[in-house]
Amino acid sequence: MTFRQREARLRALEALSLMRKGRSLTAAAKETGISPPTFKRHIGKPLQKRQGRWRVKSHDRISRVMTIFSKGKRYNIESRDSRTASVIGRYNSAVGHYTQTGDAANLQKLKGVAVKDAQGRSYILETRPSKVIRILERLEEPDVPTIYAI
């Protein structure tokens, strides 16, 4: 994929999330800066028209590349479904919360949680605050962890 295609896909995934929160297709697409036809092209099967309105399924099998920390390292892994992506999203939110507040409670809720990538490899999410800090210190912009890898 080209950079523009990846950017459009990320916007489509963001619009998909907004639709799952109750926004219409038009409103979600407009808010994320993509056209409804581009949204439909990137989302595909999880989008269905029912009773004259566009609806999205509660989960999908859209591939996404997301960033995690595991065993003291940063990984960009390909997730094959929205359920795994949601776990990774909660993890990245917990990392962000910890870096901004120093409160590791949300990280501890994910202790021992593992996620699988598209190839079936399992990664245990890094929840030790000292390891998370070391990983972030090695990154160029440690204060804002990225959720999706571009």
C-alpha distance (Angstrom), angle and dihedral (degrees) to the residues before:
residue distance angle dihedral
M1 . . .
T2 3.76 . .
F3 3.78 121.0 .
R4 3.84 90.9 -102.8
Q5 3.81 91.4 51.3
R6 3.81 91.6 49.5
E7 3.80 90.0 48.0
A8 3.83 91.1 51.0
R9 3.79 90.5 48.0
L10 3.81 92.0 51.6
R11 3.80 89.9 50.1
A12 3.80 90.1 48.6
L13 3.82 90.5 51.5
E14 3.80 89.6 49.6
A15 3.82 90.1 49.9
L16 3.81 89.3 48.7
S17 3.79 88.9 55.2
L18 3.81 90.3 50.6
M19 3.81 91.1 50.8
R20 3.80 89.4 52.6
K21 3.81 86.6 55.2
G22 3.82 91.3 55.6
R23 3.80 106.4 -88.4
S24 3.80 120.8 134.2
L25 3.79 120.4 -112.1
T26 3.81 91.6 -107.9
A27 3.81 94.1 48.3
A28 3.82 93.5 45.4
A29 3.80 92.8 48.3
K30 3.80 92.3 46.7
E31 3.81 92.6 47.8
T32 3.81 92.0 52.3
G33 3.79 94.7 42.7
I34 3.80 101.5 -114.4
S35 3.77 131.7 113.2
P36 3.81 121.1 -108.3
P37 3.84 91.7 -116.0
T38 3.83 90.6 53.4
F39 3.80 89.6 48.1
K40 3.81 91.5 50.9
R41 3.81 91.7 47.9
H42 3.81 93.3 53.0
I43 3.81 98.3 40.5
G44 3.79 102.2 41.4
K45 3.82 119.7 159.0
P46 3.83 100.3 23.4
L47 3.81 87.2 63.4
Q48 3.81 115.8 80.9
K49 3.77 135.2 165.6
R50 3.81 112.6 -126.6
Q51 3.79 125.3 173.1
G52 3.80 90.6 -10.4
R53 3.83 95.2 -53.7
W54 3.76 131.4 98.8
R55 3.82 112.1 -115.9
V56 3.78 132.9 179.4
K57 3.77 128.1 -142.0
S58 3.80 117.8 -112.0
H59 3.81 90.8 -113.4
D60 3.77 137.5 17.3
R61 3.79 144.2 -167.0
I62 3.80 97.2 -127.9
S63 3.78 113.3 142.1
R64 3.83 116.5 -123.1
V65 3.79 133.6 174.6
M66 3.79 110.9 -134.4
T67 3.79 136.5 175.0
I68 3.81 123.6 -116.1
F69 3.80 137.6 164.0
S70 3.79 118.1 -129.5
K71 3.80 133.1 163.8
G72 3.79 91.9 -3.5
K73 3.81 94.8 -52.4
R74 3.78 139.1 97.2
Y75 3.81 117.3 -118.9
N76 3.79 133.2 -174.9
I77 3.78 103.7 -150.0
E78 3.77 131.7 -177.7
S79 3.78 112.6 -121.9
R80 3.78 116.8 -160.1
D81 3.78 99.6 -159.5
S82 3.78 144.2 32.4
R83 3.80 94.4 -114.7
T84 3.81 92.3 61.9
A85 3.80 89.5 41.2
S86 3.82 89.6 54.5
V87 3.80 91.5 54.1
I88 3.80 90.1 49.4
G89 3.80 90.2 46.9
R90 3.82 91.1 52.7
Y91 3.81 89.0 48.0
N92 3.82 93.3 51.2
S93 3.79 89.6 46.8
A94 3.82 89.5 52.7
V95 3.82 90.3 49.7
G96 3.81 90.3 50.1
H97 3.80 91.8 47.7
Y98 3.80 90.8 49.6
T99 3.82 93.5 49.5
Q100 3.80 92.1 49.6
T101 3.80 99.9 41.4
G102 3.81 108.1 17.2
D103 3.82 88.6 -125.1
A104 3.82 108.6 135.1
A105 3.83 96.2 -178.8
N106 3.82 94.0 105.9
L107 3.80 90.6 48.3
Q108 3.80 90.4 52.3
K109 3.82 90.6 54.0
L110 3.81 87.0 63.8
K111 3.81 95.6 48.2
G112 3.80 110.5 138.1
V113 3.81 94.2 10.4
A114 3.79 114.2 140.8
V115 3.79 129.9 -165.1
K116 3.80 128.9 -161.8
D117 3.76 125.3 -137.4
A118 3.80 125.6 -141.1
Q119 3.82 91.2 -87.5
G120 3.81 92.1 53.9
R121 3.82 97.2 -106.1
S122 3.78 112.9 145.0
Y123 3.82 123.7 -136.5
I124 3.81 124.2 -168.8
L125 3.80 108.0 -142.9
E126 3.81 114.0 -115.9
T127 3.80 107.8 -118.1
R128 3.80 101.5 160.6
P129 3.82 105.0 112.7
S130 3.81 94.4 -144.9
K131 3.83 91.6 53.0
V132 3.80 92.2 46.2
I133 3.81 89.9 52.7
R134 3.82 91.8 49.0
I135 3.79 91.4 51.4
L136 3.80 91.9 47.6
E137 3.80 91.6 48.8
R138 3.81 89.2 58.2
L139 3.81 92.0 53.9
E140 3.80 123.0 86.5
E141 3.82 94.9 -124.8
P142 3.81 105.1 28.2
D143 3.80 98.4 169.5
V144 3.84 97.1 68.7
P145 3.81 117.0 41.7
T146 3.78 114.3 -154.1
I147 3.76 119.0 -123.3
Y148 3.79 100.5 -164.8
A149 3.78 120.6 39.2
I150 3.79 112.5 -131.2
